[in-house]
Amino acid sequence: MDGKRFAIRTYGCQMNVHDSEKVATLLSDAGLAAARDESDADVLVINTCSIRDKAEHQLYSDLGKLRHWKTERSGRLLGVGGCVAQQVGDRLLGRFSHLDFVFGTHGLRHVPAMLEGATRGRRVAWVSQDESQARFELPTRRPEPVSGRRRRAFVTVMEGCDMFCSFCIVPSTRGREISRAAFEIEAEIRALAASGILEVTLLGQTVNAYGRHDVRRGHTAEAGTMPFAELLARLDAVPGIERIRYTSPHPLFYDEALIRAHGELEHLCPQVHLPVQSGSNAILAAMRRRYTRERYLEIIAGLREARPEVAITSDLIVGFPGESEADFEDTLALVREAGLVDSFSFKYSSRPGTAAAGLGGEVPPEVAQDRLTRLQDQQREQTLVYHQSRVGEETLVLVDGASR
């Protein structure tokens, strides 16, 4: 594979971005070089997201357009990875004859071998799920930035999700929860600090569920894990790391120790992205979120008591099956009461194989769009008020590159 150049197109969450970094390092180790852009590449990998149907349709559109890219230069290879690949598997190969290989979320380490096979005309899909620690046996080095020096890094601490929220396809595409040994996480972060990294973001589908199964079973010593708050304290002591973040947590796994950590740990950033999804208890129950609006607001109050300047952001869904105007008004009220600094908000998107897909009670598209507009208008007002409240303050910022 020496002499060939690769490009990676990434959609979706921070975990996907980090997975693409791992694939890039694997390809570099296999003798490929990063291309200037896709037009310069011999190999193109698309890392996909399937959290909403729009992202899945985007992939199909991309693959159709890339037929021309493939034929433009002899020997080019095209691969698809990520959550859509995990969900659809070899059906992608059947639908797109110019696609060479497909790998799921647990198949990153197989990419070089799949690529080698593709050069010999072997089209293959690897979408098996791996419940072992081998999932984490991937390069911890990061690709070099195009310019400047890398100052921030993602670090995976756990993968998978056992929550099975009724709207969410992640348990199907990312598998069951598995936590990485704490000594491996610490070793990776120490190496990052030695390379000049100042800020780390700990990643997991339900990141603050880290170690919970081992804690419950009394197996933390054998597994090398611990409660999430203890992991944060351990990493807070790593010399050279000045900022620690984590995403995405679940409200169910906020205990008193984690809330206190936000007031006690020197390097834990005063920001929490805490998805709530809805402000209606009826809708939260239908979503299988396992908490109430009252509990969510209690967590927010606890975080603000521990760290008064903490900025809270969230994820919100409107138009969930059965959502009434009163339910939506509860969401608007919660956004106000929680004082959300910002949020990512979306119209409900039905995903195959999820419990919500068969609920009925669909909200008309025009009603869902109206609610999304009203919610985002309110959020913009709140965000502006928050920013205006900080005018005149001095704060420490980390500059790590040009703005997009």
N, C-alpha and C positions, 0 to 999 in steps of 0.2 A: 504493500500500500504506500510505500515511500514515494514522495513527490505529489501525491494527490492532496487536494485541498477540500476542506469541509466547511459547511455553514449550518447553523441550527436556528430554526424559527420556533419561538416559544410562546405559547398561550397559557393563561391561567395564573395560578397562585404562586407564592414565594417558593413552595416546595417544587413546583415545576421549574422555576428559574434555577434552583439549586440542582435539581436533577440534570438540567441541561449543562450546568457547569461540570458535573461528574462525567457526563457523556463526552464533553469536549476534552477533558483530561484523558479519558480512555482512548479517544481517537488520536490524540497527540502522542500518547505512549505507543500506539500502534504504527506510528510513522507518518501520520497525516499532519498537515499544517492548516491553521485557520485561514480561511479565505477572506479577502477584503470585503466581499459581499456575496450574495447568492449568485450573481451573474458570473463571478469568478470561480465558483465552487464546482468540484467534480462530484461531491457527495452532499446531499441536502437531507437533513433530518428535521421533521416537524414534531415538536413535543406538544401534545394536545391536552385540552381541558374538556370535561363533559358535564360540568356542574349545571349548565343550562343548555337547552337545545340549540340556542343561537351559536354557541361555540362549536358544537358538533356539525352544524350546517356550514360553518365557516371552513372547517376542514375539507368537507366534500367540495366546496367551491374552490378552495386552494388546489386540491389535487387535480381537479379538472383543468385549471389554468396551467398547472405545472407539466402537463403533457408536452407542451411546446418547449419548456425549459429542458426536459429530458432528451428530446430529439435534436435540440440545437447543437449538442456536442456529443460525439460518440463516447461511450463508456461511462456516462453519468449514471449515478445511482441515487435512488430516492427511498427514504425510510420514514415510517411513522411510529412514534412512541407515545407514552402517556396514557391518560385515562380513557380516551376514546378507543385507543388501540387495545387496552385491557378489556373494554366492554364489547367491542365488535370483533376483535381477533382476526382470523384468517378470511373472514368475509370481506375485509378491505382488499385483500389480494384478489379475490374473485371479482370485485366491483371495478377495480382499477388495474388494468393489465400492465401499466407502466410503473406500478409500485413494486419495489424489490424486497423489502423486509418490513416486518411489523413486530414491535416489542412492547410488552406491557410495563406497568409501573414497578414490577419486581424483576424485570429482565435487563436492567441497564448494563450489568457486567457482561452480558452476552453479545452486546452490540458489535465489538470488533470481530468476533467470530462470524456473526451473521453477515457483516459487511464483506468479510473475506469470501464467504460462500456466495454472496450475491455477485461477486466479480466472476464467478464460474457459472452464473446463470441459475443458481439455486435460490428460489423464492421461498421464504419461510416466515412463520409467525411464532413468537415465543411469548405466551401470555399466561403461563402457569403462575400460581401464587406460591410464594415462599414464606413460610411462617418461622423460619430460623433466623439466627443472628447473621447468617450469610448475606442477608439483605443489606447490611451495613458495611460489608467488606468491599468498599469502593475507594478510589483515590480521595485523599483529603486535601490535596493541592488544588489551587484555583487557577483557571486560565489567567494569563497576564492581561491587564486592562489595555485597551487600545492606546491610551495616553494617561499620564500621571501615575499615581501609585495607589494601589488598593488599600483602603482603610477600614472597610466594613466587610463582613462575611456572614453567610448563613451557615448554621450548624444543625444538622438533624439530631434530635434527641429521642424521638419516637416516631413510629409510622402506624397508619391504620386507624380504624375507628370502630368501636363496639356499640355505639349509641343507637344506630338505626333510626334516626329521625325520619319521619314519614315522607318528607320531600326530598331526601338526600340520597344520591347514588354513590357517595364516597365509600361506604363499607364494601360495595361491590367492586369498585375500581382500585381501592387502596388496600383492601384486606383487613384482617383483624389487628387489634392493637398489639404492638410489640415495642418494648423499650430497650434502648441501647445501654450497655454498661456505662456507669458513670465515669470510670477511670478512662475509658476510650474517649468520651466526650471531653473530659478535662485535658487529656493528652493532645487532642486535636486543637483545643482552644489555646493551650500553652504554645503549641507550634505556630498558630496563627499570630499570637501576640509577639513571638520572636521574629516573625516576618514583617511586623509593622502594623498589624491589624489593631484598631482601637475599639471597634464596636462589633459585637456579635449579636445576631438574632437567632434565638433557639426556635427550631421548627418542629411542628407535629400537627397532625390533623386535629387532635384534641391535646394540645401540648401539655396542659397542666394535669392531664391524666397520667403523666409519666410515672411509671413504677407502681401504679395503684394495684394491679393484680398481684404483683410480687409482695407488696405490703400486706394485702388482705390474706394471702396464703402463708405469710411468714417466710418467704423465700428471698428476701432482699439480699442476704449474704451470698447465696449461691448465684443469683442473677447479677449481682453487682449494681443493683439499683437502690433507690431510696425515694422518699416523698419529694415532690417537685420543689417545695420550698427549701428543703435541705440541699438539693442539687443547685439551686440558685445561690445559696450561701457559699457552697463550695467553689462555684465559678466566680463569685464576687471577689474571692481572695486571689485569683490568678493575676500575677504582676503584669502590668502593661495593658490590661483590658480596662477601658475607662467607661464603657457604656454597654449595658446588657438589655436586650429586649426579648420578647417571646410572642409567638403567634402560631395558631389561633387557639385561645383557651375556650373552655366551656364553662358556663356559670355553675354547673353542678359540682365542679371540682375546685371551687374556691373555698378553702377552709381558713380558719383564723391564722394559721401559720403563714399561708401565702399572702393574706391581706397585710399582716404585720411586716412581712418582708419588704413591702413597698415603703415602709417608713424606716426600716433598719439597715437595708443593704445600700452601701454607698454608691454603687455603680448601676443599680437598677433604674432605668429611665423612668421619669414621671409621666408615663403614657401607657395606657392599656387599651388594646382593641378587644372589646368583649361583645361578641355577637349576641343579640337578643332575639332577632327575627320578627317578633311581634310584641305589641303591648297588651294584647288581649289574652286573658287566662284561658278562654275557650279555645282560641286558635293555638296557643302554646300547647294545650293538651292534645289537640288534633295533630299538631306537628310532632308530638312525642318528645318534647324538649325537657320534661321532667323537672321544671321549676316554674314558679309563678312570677308575675310582674313584681309582686311585693318582695320576693326573694332577690330578684335582680336589683331592685332599687336599694335593698339592704346591703348588697355587696358593694354597690357604688358608694353608698354612704360610708361603709367601712374603709374603702380605699381612700376616700377623701379625708377621713379622720386620720388615717395613717400618713397620708401625703397630700396636704391641702391643695398643692398646685397640680395634682395629677390630671392629665387630659384624657377623657374617655371618648373613644370612638366605637362604632358598632356596625353590624350588618342588619339589614331589614328587608323583609319580603312583604309585598302587598299583593292582594288578589288571590290569596291562598283559598282553596275550595271551602266554601261556606262562610267566608269573611263577610260580615255585615258592615254597614256604615258605622254602627256603634263600635264594632271591633276595631275598625280603622281609626275611629276617634280615640280609642284607648291607646293605639300606637302613637298618634300625634301627642297625646298627653304624656306618655312615657318619655318620648324624645325630649319634651320640655322639662319634665321632672328630673330626668337623669342629667340634664344639661350637656347633652352630647355635643362635643366640639366638631365632629364630622361623622359621616356615615356613608357606607356603600348600600344603596337601595335598589331593588330590582322587582320587576313583576314576577309572580310565581311562574315557574317553568316546569311542566310535568316531565318526569324522567321515567324511562321504562324500568319496570321491576320494583318501583318504590310503592309503599302503601298508599301514599296520597294520590297516585295515578288512578286509583279506583274509587276515590271517595265520592265523586259526583259533586253537585253544588258549585259548578264552575262559575266564577265571576266573569261577567261580560268583559271582553278586551277593552272596550272604551271606558268602562268603570275602573278597571285596574289601571289604565293609563292616567285617568284623572287623579286617582289616589296617589300614584307615583309622583305626578307633577306637584300636587299639594304638599306631599311629604318633602320632596326635594326643595321646594320653595321655602318651607319652614326651616329646613336644615341650613340652607344658605344664609338665612337671616340670623340663625343662632351662631353659625360659624363666624359671620362678620362681627357680631357683638363680642364674641370671644377674642378675636384678633384685635378689635378696637380697645378692649380692656387691657391689652398688653402693651399698648403704645407707651413709650417712655421707659420701658424696662430694659435692662441689660441681661443678655443670656449667652451661654456658651454654645456655639454651633460647630458642627463637623463638616468641613468642605471636602468632598471626595471626587468631584468631577464637574464637568459642564452640565448645565440643565438640558433636558431633552426639549 
